[in-house]
Amino acid sequence: QVQLVESGGGPVQAGASLRLSCAVSGRPLSNFAMGWFRQAPGKEREFLAAITKVGDGTYYSDSVKGRFIITKENNKNTVFLQVNDLKPEDTAVYYCAAAENPHLSSHYLGYDYWGQGTQVTVSS
């Protein structure tokens, strides 16, 4: 059984940075392309970033390109999302997701497994 567990969220001030982690268990991380999404109250789930199975390719939403960085360490079965220069509008629950399909997707239906999320709250 594949499980994803996010961590690293919390309350921060605007301008701060966080490093979100997603620990994958049950199968090797190298089996999956990985993505990060977020969902704010009353809004749809929003794609942020994705990375290939071997970690040699990335894809970002225009809204976070240049501020967020996705990486993965297959030997540690962990995916990271470095989030920089946080703004109040970045407040949301952040989710990681795993995809069997090697082609990077920005749609939530392209992912097969999901974590429970980690809350990020940015105050001005």
Phi, psi and chi 1 to 4 in degrees:
 res  aa     phi    psi   chi1   chi2   chi3   chi4
   1 GLN       -  126.7 -177.8 -180.0   -2.7      -
   2 VAL   -83.4  131.0  177.3      -      -      -
   3 GLN  -129.4  142.3  -70.0 -169.1  -45.0      -
   4 LEU  -124.2  130.9  -75.4   66.4      -      -
   5 VAL  -130.4  116.0  179.3      -      -      -
   6 GLU   -88.7  153.5  -59.5   94.7  -25.6      -
   7 SER  -156.0  170.0   61.2      -      -      -
   8 GLY   104.3   -5.9      -      -      -      -
   9 GLY   -77.4  178.2      -      -      -      -
  10 GLY   157.7 -177.2      -      -      -      -
  11 PRO   -85.7  133.2   29.2  -30.6      -      -
  12 VAL  -140.8  165.3  -64.2      -      -      -
  13 GLN   -89.3  155.5  -61.6  -98.4  -31.2      -
  14 ALA   -56.2  140.0      -      -      -      -
  15 GLY    94.4  -14.4      -      -      -      -
  16 ALA   -75.9  170.9      -      -      -      -
  17 SER  -124.9  152.6  -63.5      -      -      -
  18 LEU  -137.6  154.1  -74.3  173.2      -      -
  19 ARG  -118.4  107.1 -167.8 -171.4 -163.7 -161.0
  20 LEU   -85.8  141.5  -52.5 -177.8      -      -
  21 SER  -120.2  152.0  -60.2      -      -      -
  22 CYS  -136.8  109.4  173.0      -      -      -
  23 ALA   -91.7  128.1      -      -      -      -
  24 VAL  -109.2  133.8  177.9      -      -      -
  25 SER  -134.9  162.2   61.7      -      -      -
  26 GLY   102.2  -33.5      -      -      -      -
  27 ARG  -151.4  157.5  -76.7  173.5   55.4 -170.2
  28 PRO   -62.5  139.5  -22.7   33.3      -      -
  29 LEU   -59.2  -28.8 -179.6   58.7      -      -
  30 SER   -65.8  -10.5   57.1      -      -      -
  31 ASN   -75.7  -12.2  -75.0 -178.6      -      -
  32 PHE  -127.5  141.6  -56.3  107.4      -      -
  33 ALA   -79.0  146.8      -      -      -      -
  34 MET  -124.8  149.9  -61.4  -64.8  -65.1      -
  35 GLY  -137.2  158.9      -      -      -      -
  36 TRP  -120.9  137.5  -78.2   95.3      -      -
  37 PHE  -131.6  168.0  -69.4   73.3      -      -
  38 ARG  -143.7  157.3   67.9 -175.5  177.4 -170.8
  39 GLN  -142.1  120.7 -171.3  163.7   18.6      -
  40 ALA   -94.2  157.3      -      -      -      -
  41 PRO   -55.7  129.4  -26.2   34.9      -      -
  42 GLY    77.9    5.7      -      -      -      -
  43 LYS  -120.3  162.6  -66.0 -170.4  176.0 -179.0
  44 GLU   -76.1  158.9  -66.8 -174.3   -6.9      -
  45 ARG   -65.7  133.2 -167.9  161.1  -64.7 -165.0
  46 GLU  -114.9  129.0  176.2 -170.4   11.2      -
  47 PHE   -71.0  140.3  167.8   75.9      -      -
  48 LEU  -116.9  -53.9  -59.9  174.5      -      -
  49 ALA  -160.5  156.1      -      -      -      -
  50 ALA  -144.3  157.1      -      -      -      -
  51 ILE  -142.1  146.1 -169.6  165.1      -      -
  52 THR   -72.0  170.5   55.9      -      -      -
  53 LYS   -57.5  -43.0  -70.1 -172.0  176.7 -174.9
  54 VAL   -92.4   -4.0  -63.2      -      -      -
  55 GLY    84.6   16.6      -      -      -      -
  56 ASP   -99.1    3.5   59.9  -11.2      -      -
  57 GLY  -147.2  143.1      -      -      -      -
  58 THR  -133.1  162.1   55.8      -      -      -
  59 TYR  -148.0  131.2  173.7   43.6      -      -
  60 TYR  -125.7  150.0  -67.3   93.9      -      -
  61 SER   -69.4  144.3  163.3      -      -      -
  62 ASP   -58.8  -29.0  -73.7  -16.0      -      -
  63 SER   -69.8  -20.7   65.4      -      -      -
  64 VAL  -123.1   -3.6  -57.8      -      -      -
  65 LYS   -57.7  130.2 -167.6  179.4  -61.9 -178.1
  66 GLY    93.4  -18.5      -      -      -      -
  67 ARG  -110.4  -31.5  -84.7 -161.7  -50.2  132.5
  68 PHE  -111.9  144.5  -69.0    8.5      -      -
  69 ILE  -133.9  125.7  -57.5  169.1      -      -
  70 ILE  -102.1  135.1 -174.1  170.8      -      -
  71 THR  -140.5  162.9   55.8      -      -      -
  72 LYS  -142.0  146.6   64.2  177.8  -19.2 -158.6
  73 GLU  -121.2   96.2  -65.4 -173.1   16.3      -
  74 ASN   -61.4  -33.1  -76.7  -18.6      -      -
  75 ASN   -71.1  -16.7   59.1  -18.3      -      -
  76 LYS  -109.1    2.4  -63.8 -178.7  179.5  178.7
  77 ASN    52.4   40.0  -95.9   25.4      -      -
  78 THR  -134.9  139.1  -55.4      -      -      -
  79 VAL  -113.4  144.9 -178.3      -      -      -
  80 PHE  -123.7  152.3  -58.7   97.1      -      -
  81 LEU  -131.4  109.3 -174.1   69.1      -      -
  82 GLN   -84.1  122.1  178.2   70.4   33.3      -
  83 VAL  -117.6  120.0  -64.6      -      -      -
  84 ASN  -115.1  158.5  -60.8  -44.2      -      -
  85 ASP    48.4   55.0 -170.4   23.3      -      -
  86 LEU   -65.6  144.8  -77.8  161.0      -      -
  87 LYS  -122.3  156.9  -52.3  174.0 -170.8  -57.5
  88 PRO   -54.3  -32.6  -29.5   36.7      -      -
  89 GLU   -72.5   -6.2   52.4  -95.5   40.2      -
  90 ASP   -83.4   -5.2  -67.5  -41.4      -      -
  91 THR   -60.9  123.5  -65.5      -      -      -
  92 ALA  -178.2  171.9      -      -      -      -
  93 VAL   -89.9  129.1  177.8      -      -      -
  94 TYR  -103.6  129.1  -76.4   67.4      -      -
  95 TYR  -119.6  142.3  -61.4   91.1      -      -
  96 CYS  -103.9  156.0   68.2      -      -      -
  97 ALA  -145.8  149.6      -      -      -      -
  98 ALA  -118.2  139.7      -      -      -      -
  99 ALA  -124.9  133.9      -      -      -      -
 100 GLU   -70.8  -35.7  -54.1  -95.2    8.7      -
 101 ASN   -69.3  128.3 -168.4  -40.8      -      -
 102 PRO   -73.2  -15.1   26.8  -35.1      -      -
 103 HIS   -81.0  129.2  -58.5  -68.8      -      -
 104 LEU   -67.3  135.0  -61.1 -176.9      -      -
 105 SER  -125.5  145.1  173.5      -      -      -
 106 SER  -101.6    3.5   62.2      -      -      -
 107 HIS  -106.1  139.5 -161.9  -76.4      -      -
 108 TYR   -63.6  -24.8   70.2   91.3      -      -
 109 LEU   -71.7  -11.7  -69.8  177.0      -      -
 110 GLY   -80.9    1.6      -      -      -      -
 111 TYR  -118.5  145.3  -65.9   83.1      -      -
 112 ASP  -102.9  -26.5  -56.2  -69.6      -      -
 113 TYR  -134.2  146.1  -54.2   96.1      -      -
 114 TRP  -135.2  148.2  -69.6   83.2      -      -
 115 GLY   -86.8 -179.0      -      -      -      -
 116 GLN   -88.5  -12.4   83.8  -69.0  -15.8      -
 117 GLY    97.2  156.2      -      -      -      -
 118 THR  -134.0  134.0 -175.5      -      -      -
 119 GLN   -82.5  132.1  175.2   74.0   46.1      -
 120 VAL  -118.7  125.0  173.4      -      -      -
 121 THR  -125.4  120.3  -56.5      -      -      -
 122 VAL  -112.7  122.3 -174.3      -      -      -
 123 SER  -104.9  150.4   58.6      -      -      -
 124 SER   -88.5      -   57.3      -      -      -
